[in-house]
Amino acid sequence: MTLTNILVSPPLWSKDETNIVTITWTVDGTFGWWKMTRQGRADQESSQWWERHSALTIERSRTMAADAADIEGLSDV
């Protein structure tokens, strides 16, 4: 996985408002995605990190996307 960017919205730290932090990672194709998925399932450090930071987290979600030009090849499984 390669960290692509970290975005914070609104773009300021405020004691009165929460921020949305969007972190974008990229992987090298379908093989890279499956490799990351398999490794992540066995990695207890990741779940422990989320547990340690639960007081700072209101909600979290994960989405997956691909470049439009790559979708046909990704759909051929």
MDTraj code that builds the backbone (N, CA, C; nanometers):
import mdtraj as md
import numpy as np

residues = "MET THR LEU THR ASN ILE LEU VAL SER PRO PRO LEU TRP SER LYS ASP GLU THR ASN ILE VAL THR ILE THR TRP THR VAL ASP GLY THR PHE GLY TRP TRP LYS MET THR ARG GLN GLY ARG ALA ASP GLN GLU SER SER GLN TRP TRP GLU ARG HIS SER ALA LEU THR ILE GLU ARG SER ARG THR MET ALA ALA ASP ALA ALA ASP ILE GLU GLY LEU SER ASP VAL".split()
xyz = np.array([
    [0.0839, -0.1177, 0.0000],
    [0.0000, 0.0000, 0.0000],
    [0.0881, 0.1236, 0.0000],
    [0.0404, 0.2245, -0.0702],
    [0.1115, 0.3521, -0.0758],
    [0.0167, 0.4615, -0.0310],
    [0.0593, 0.5405, 0.0655],
    [-0.0223, 0.6528, 0.1116],
    [-0.0225, 0.7599, 0.0036],
    [-0.1428, 0.7941, -0.0447],
    [-0.1566, 0.8932, -0.1508],
    [-0.1797, 1.0321, -0.0938],
    [-0.2745, 1.0449, -0.0006],
    [-0.2962, 1.1752, 0.0627],
    [-0.3793, 1.1613, 0.1888],
    [-0.3762, 1.2683, 0.2694],
    [-0.4587, 1.2814, 0.3885],
    [-0.5257, 1.4175, 0.3784],
    [-0.6586, 1.4175, 0.3778],
    [-0.7356, 1.5414, 0.3678],
    [-0.8130, 1.5629, 0.4970],
    [-0.8197, 1.6883, 0.5419],
    [-0.8934, 1.7240, 0.6623],
    [-0.9997, 1.8266, 0.6252],
    [-1.1248, 1.7990, 0.6666],
    [-1.2353, 1.8893, 0.6369],
    [-1.3173, 1.9111, 0.7643],
    [-1.3488, 2.0333, 0.7995],
    [-1.3012, 2.1578, 0.7411],
    [-1.1511, 2.1717, 0.7655],
    [-1.0847, 2.2513, 0.6840],
    [-0.9385, 2.2605, 0.6905],
    [-0.8878, 2.3477, 0.8054],
    [-0.9324, 2.3157, 0.9263],
    [-0.8833, 2.3844, 1.0464],
    [-0.9175, 2.2990, 1.1668],
    [-0.8382, 2.3140, 1.2742],
    [-0.8662, 2.2407, 1.3967],
    [-0.9532, 2.3296, 1.4846],
    [-1.0639, 2.2772, 1.5327],
    [-1.1569, 2.3525, 1.6151],
    [-1.1966, 2.2684, 1.7358],
    [-1.2035, 2.3311, 1.8518],
    [-1.2467, 2.2597, 1.9720],
    [-1.3967, 2.2327, 1.9704],
    [-1.4710, 2.3102, 1.8906],
    [-1.6172, 2.3012, 1.8895],
    [-1.6745, 2.2150, 1.7774],
    [-1.5958, 2.1813, 1.6779],
    [-1.6440, 2.1032, 1.5649],
    [-1.5550, 1.9821, 1.5424],
    [-1.6151, 1.8776, 1.4885],
    [-1.5352, 1.7605, 1.4532],
    [-1.4801, 1.7784, 1.3123],
    [-1.3776, 1.7041, 1.2833],
    [-1.3185, 1.7043, 1.1499],
    [-1.3438, 1.5689, 1.0842],
    [-1.3494, 1.5717, 0.9534],
    [-1.3521, 1.4494, 0.8753],
    [-1.2131, 1.4336, 0.8157],
    [-1.1507, 1.3230, 0.8440],
    [-1.0177, 1.2943, 0.7915],
    [-1.0330, 1.1845, 0.6866],
    [-0.9921, 1.2137, 0.5645],
    [-1.0001, 1.1171, 0.4553],
    [-0.8579, 1.0786, 0.4168],
    [-0.8279, 0.9514, 0.4307],
    [-0.6946, 0.9004, 0.3999],
    [-0.7077, 0.8106, 0.2774],
    [-0.6262, 0.8363, 0.1777],
    [-0.6320, 0.7586, 0.0543],
    [-0.5032, 0.6784, 0.0376],
    [-0.5201, 0.5496, 0.0224],
    [-0.4102, 0.4581, -0.0045],
    [-0.4295, 0.4013, -0.1440],
    [-0.3215, 0.3667, -0.2098],
    [-0.3307, 0.2968, -0.3373],
    [-0.2587, 0.1630, -0.3252],
    [-0.3037, 0.0687, -0.4060],
    [-0.2384, -0.0619, -0.4142],
    [-0.2111, -0.0901, -0.5611],
    [-0.1193, -0.1800, -0.5857],
    [-0.0809, -0.2130, -0.7223],
    [-0.1726, -0.3208, -0.7782],
    [-0.2835, -0.2788, -0.8380],
    [-0.3736, -0.3702, -0.9076],
    [-0.4484, -0.4657, -0.8173],
    [-0.5131, -0.5606, -0.8801],
    [-0.5944, -0.6579, -0.8089],
    [-0.5091, -0.7423, -0.7152],
    [-0.3920, -0.7845, -0.7611],
    [-0.3034, -0.8653, -0.6773],
    [-0.2652, -0.7878, -0.5519],
    [-0.2323, -0.6601, -0.5674],
    [-0.1953, -0.5770, -0.4533],
    [-0.3085, -0.5620, -0.3538],
    [-0.4317, -0.5510, -0.4050],
    [-0.5462, -0.5380, -0.3160],
    [-0.5657, -0.6652, -0.2346],
    [-0.5614, -0.7806, -0.3005],
    [-0.5785, -0.9073, -0.2287],
    [-0.4654, -0.9308, -0.1298],
    [-0.3442, -0.8955, -0.1677],
    [-0.2298, -0.9116, -0.0769],
    [-0.2509, -0.8271, 0.0484],
    [-0.2910, -0.7003, 0.0314],
    [-0.3159, -0.6115, 0.1435],
    [-0.4289, -0.6646, 0.2304],
    [-0.5348, -0.7155, 0.1671],
    [-0.6497, -0.7673, 0.2408],
    [-0.6106, -0.8870, 0.3262],
    [-0.5366, -0.9801, 0.2687],
    [-0.4939, -1.0988, 0.3442],
    [-0.4023, -1.0616, 0.4607],
    [-0.3078, -0.9719, 0.4361],
    [-0.2160, -0.9313, 0.5424],
    [-0.2899, -0.8569, 0.6536],
    [-0.3853, -0.7726, 0.6157],
    [-0.4589, -0.6944, 0.7138],
    [-0.5432, -0.7782, 0.8070],
    [-0.5998, -0.8846, 0.7547],
    [-0.6837, -0.9714, 0.8379],
    [-0.6037, -1.0389, 0.9483],
    [-0.4772, -1.0667, 0.9223],
    [-0.3934, -1.1350, 1.0205],
    [-0.3181, -1.0376, 1.1116],
    [-0.3266, -0.9087, 1.0848],
    [-0.2488, -0.8099, 1.1597],
    [-0.3274, -0.7557, 1.2785],
    [-0.2928, -0.7995, 1.3974],
    [-0.3608, -0.7541, 1.5185],
    [-0.3255, -0.6092, 1.5531],
    [-0.2120, -0.5616, 1.5053],
    [-0.1690, -0.4249, 1.5359],
    [-0.2693, -0.3218, 1.4848],
    [-0.3277, -0.3465, 1.3694],
    [-0.4245, -0.2537, 1.3130],
    [-0.5482, -0.2410, 1.4017],
    [-0.6058, -0.3538, 1.4419],
    [-0.7248, -0.3472, 1.5273],
    [-0.6918, -0.2888, 1.6641],
    [-0.5738, -0.3166, 1.7152],
    [-0.5322, -0.2584, 1.8425],
    [-0.5157, -0.1072, 1.8312],
    [-0.4644, -0.0592, 1.7167],
    [-0.4508, 0.0853, 1.6945],
    [-0.5874, 0.1520, 1.6995],
    [-0.6867, 0.0940, 1.6310],
    [-0.8217, 0.1500, 1.6317],
    [-0.8808, 0.1484, 1.7722],
    [-0.8567, 0.0445, 1.8486],
    [-0.9057, 0.0378, 1.9865],
    [-0.8446, 0.1480, 2.0716],
    [-0.7135, 0.1717, 2.0567],
    [-0.6465, 0.2767, 2.1347],
    [-0.6991, 0.4156, 2.1001],
    [-0.7477, 0.4354, 1.9773],
    [-0.7933, 0.5667, 1.9322],
    [-0.9459, 0.5780, 1.9255],
    [-1.0153, 0.4859, 1.9886],
    [-1.1615, 0.4857, 1.9808],
    [-1.2242, 0.6126, 2.0385],
    [-1.1620, 0.6749, 2.1375],
    [-1.2171, 0.7980, 2.1954],
    [-1.2135, 0.9140, 2.0961],
    [-1.1269, 0.9058, 1.9968],
    [-1.1149, 1.0114, 1.8961],
    [-1.1996, 0.9840, 1.7719],
    [-1.2585, 0.8668, 1.7655],
    [-1.3296, 0.8239, 1.6449],
    [-1.4799, 0.8224, 1.6688],
    [-1.5519, 0.8983, 1.5883],
    [-1.6973, 0.8963, 1.5943],
    [-1.7508, 0.7902, 1.4992],
    [-1.6916, 0.7847, 1.3824],
    [-1.7377, 0.6931, 1.2788],
    [-1.6214, 0.6662, 1.1838],
    [-1.6199, 0.5491, 1.1253],
    [-1.5212, 0.5209, 1.0218],
    [-1.5829, 0.4308, 0.9170],
    [-1.5345, 0.4450, 0.7968],
    [-1.5835, 0.3621, 0.6871],
    [-1.4698, 0.3392, 0.5890],
    [-1.4894, 0.2409, 0.5046],
    [-1.3890, 0.2077, 0.4045],
    [-1.4593, 0.1928, 0.2708],
    [-1.4028, 0.2518, 0.1697],
    [-1.4547, 0.2346, 0.0348],
    [-1.3405, 0.1926, -0.0563],
    [-1.3754, 0.1320, -0.1667],
    [-1.2769, 0.0930, -0.2662],
    [-1.3174, 0.1533, -0.3993],
    [-1.2200, 0.1935, -0.4775],
    [-1.2478, 0.2541, -0.6069],
    [-1.1351, 0.2180, -0.7023],
    [-1.1599, 0.2420, -0.8297],
    [-1.0595, 0.2168, -0.9326],
    [-1.0705, 0.3252, -1.0379],
    [-0.9637, 0.3446, -1.1094],
    [-0.9663, 0.4342, -1.2238],
    [-1.0651, 0.3756, -1.3245],
    [-1.1449, 0.4624, -1.3854],
    [-1.2481, 0.4164, -1.4802],
    [-1.1886, 0.3292, -1.5906],
    [-1.0681, 0.3596, -1.6351],
    [-1.0039, 0.2826, -1.7427],
    [-0.9690, 0.1404, -1.6989],
    [-0.9613, 0.1143, -1.5694],
    [-0.9215, -0.0174, -1.5199],
    [-1.0385, -0.1088, -1.4871],
    [-1.1609, -0.0568, -1.4878],
    [-1.2754, -0.1347, -1.4397],
    [-1.3022, -0.2590, -1.5227],
    [-1.2929, -0.2501, -1.6537],
    [-1.3192, -0.3684, -1.7349],
    [-1.2257, -0.4824, -1.6989],
    [-1.0981, -0.4543, -1.6846],
    [-1.0017, -0.5588, -1.6484],
    [-1.0245, -0.6115, -1.5088],
    [-1.0641, -0.5249, -1.4166],
    [-1.0890, -0.5686, -1.2787],
    [-1.2138, -0.6549, -1.2691],
    [-1.3076, -0.6343, -1.3606],
    [-1.4332, -0.7096, -1.3592],
    [-1.4180, -0.8488, -1.4193],
    [-1.3071, -0.8752, -1.4851],
    [-1.2840, -1.0025, -1.5528],
    [-1.2161, -1.0998, -1.4574],
    [-1.2944, -1.1532, -1.3629],
    [-1.2392, -1.2471, -1.2642],
    [-1.2968, -1.3852, -1.2816],
])
top = md.Topology()
chain = top.add_chain()
for i, resn in enumerate(residues, 1):
    res = top.add_residue(resn, chain, resSeq=i)
    for name in ("N", "CA", "C"):
        top.add_atom(name, md.element.get_by_symbol(name[0]), res)
traj = md.Trajectory(xyz[None], top)
